[in-house]
Amino acid sequence: MKSKKILVWFRNDLRLHDNEMLVEAIAKSDSILPVYFFDPSHFEYTEEGKINAENNSVQFLIQSVAALRNSLQRIGGNLLIINGSPEDRMPALVEQYEISEVYHHREVATKETTVSSNVEDLLWKLRINLKHFIGHTLYNKEDLPFPIKDIPDVFAQFKKKTERDAIVKGCFLSPETINLVDIEDWGEFPDHSSLISPDLIGGEEEGIRHLNGLFEEGAEIYARHNSRAANADKYVFSSKLSPWLALGCLSPRKVYWAVKNAERKFGTNPNFTHLILGLLWRDYFRFMFKKHHVNFFTDMISDVQHSLSAEAYDHQLKQWKDGNTGHRLVDQHMAELNQSGFISHASRLLVATFLVHVAKLNWIDGAIYFEQKLIDYSPASNWGNWANVANGGKDPRFKNAFDLDKHIKLLDQEIYDPSSASA
Ligand SMILES: Cc1cc2nc3c(=O)[nH]c(=O)nc-3n(C[C@H](O)[C@H](O)[C@H](O)COP(=O)(O)OP(=O)(O)OC[C@H]3O[C@@H](n4cnc5c(N)ncnc54)[C@H](O)[C@@H]3O)c2cc1C
């Protein structure tokens, strides 16, 4: 009898832990073919034709894919590296290796879902099923206390009902062995310019190390918070977990259960609560995208107006991008973004507020620039947060919660304290 071979298409789920797709593929097949596609249209190239890896997010991605390949190799597996788009290369791949089914994780934003639909159509012509998994959120959509179409647009309501009525599931265990489809050549990574040495290194193992490091320090963080809070100088904790969460090197459930463990060890503290709140905001934006699709902010796109000439507009936008606006704090944060690909939530709110409400530029240009620069770029979180800052998100209460006047005043006075900004 013909053996069952499943192709496991890795995208933003670059991990072995808590990966239902991988666990099910192993359970339901005789052998699996794990694949990652480096789509050339997603990268900039140097004059020598190499991928420009000076961009922090490109570097983080390459490290994360390499780490996944190593982890798979450690359990007897491997990762096929394809230099090409899934649409161009998938059909030939499934035919060549006589694949019975393809598994992948479903995304929520337009670009990503379009790729899935295109591949699904191509596979359908070959009578092969593309199975969709959902593994990016803390709460599974079927565990929410409402169908997607009825998810409250108001974040506070979403949070209250979800925390009260839904449960966070346990994590799937990492597989211990893998039976591979027989392949001779597992492919080379695309040629790229040399990697600089960054603060944050991509990959599941590094992500878990970073996560565990936060809680080894748990008691100390708590003490620091309390002493500073007593001086009315609120310390806002930034976990810097977002790059690993964005590429799926860490699952949100893994982070959640690590926090719950830390709470058992050190007691509850505001930093732990803040981390879980962040995961809920992340889920909220993904579910909002799922609910409203492109309508999430189309009304706002047609609304955008400005009175500058094209030349003046481009000049101002470039000043903002280069960190050359003349506002010390905006410039400082933009320089940091350009250099490292990461700035805190408070800094993001500040530079976004400046672009939209002070320079009066089009928020879409700001969101596009963040998309290019952020090491943790994630469509729903980026576009959802930008829409909120531009007063066009779906949550009517955000408009009241986000104190625009305060932000602009602080910008004017250049006395911005990041702890005074909130989501
Ligand atoms: C204009 C703008 C653009 C943004 N673009 C992105 C983006 O592309 N990718 C991204 O992951 N986050 C984005 N955010 C949200 C947030 O700023 C970052 O998630 C956060 O700064 C990451 O730092 P951290 O890991 O230390 O967060 P922590 O405060 O430690 O929070 C823990 C985790 O919760 C999630 N989270 C926290 N706050 C938010 C939020 N408001 N929205 C969505 N998720 C949240 C993140 O995954 C984060 O890692 C954006 C915010 C703004 C204002």
The ligand as an ORCA input file, in Angstrom:
! r2SCAN-3c Opt
* xyz 0 1
  C       2.288     51.893     16.182
  C       2.504     50.541     16.803
  C       2.922     49.464     16.007
  C       3.108     48.184     16.586
  N       3.532     47.156     15.792
  C       3.684     45.912     16.328
  C       4.115     44.797     15.541
  O       4.325     44.887     14.316
  N       4.307     43.602     16.164
  C       4.066     43.426     17.501
  O       4.267     42.319     18.024
  N       3.629     44.439     18.249
  C       3.431     45.679     17.716
  N       3.000     46.717     18.518
  C       2.547     46.417     19.881
  C       3.604     46.572     20.988
  O       4.191     47.836     20.908
  C       4.693     45.504     20.943
  O       4.116     44.221     20.914
  C       5.562     45.590     22.203
  O       6.175     46.855     22.268
  C       6.620     44.514     22.173
  O       7.447     44.654     23.286
  P       7.472     43.597     24.461
  O       7.638     42.232     23.891
  O       8.475     44.071     25.447
  O       6.000     43.741     25.023
  P       5.395     43.398     26.461
  O       4.834     44.659     26.990
  O       6.336     42.643     27.296
  O       4.128     42.475     26.078
  C       4.208     41.052     25.914
  C       3.729     40.661     24.535
  O       2.371     41.023     24.331
  C       2.156     41.457     22.979
  N       1.697     42.866     23.008
  C       1.913     43.776     23.985
  N       1.275     44.932     23.704
  C       0.654     44.740     22.526
  C      -0.177     45.571     21.705
  N      -0.531     46.821     22.044
  N      -0.613     45.073     20.543
  C      -0.313     43.804     20.163
  N       0.443     42.972     20.903
  C       0.919     43.431     22.076
  C       3.480     41.330     22.254
  O       3.524     40.105     21.568
  C       4.484     41.337     23.411
  O       5.679     40.646     23.119
  C       2.839     48.003     17.958
  C       2.426     49.101     18.739
  C       2.265     50.349     18.160
  C       1.826     51.498     19.029
*
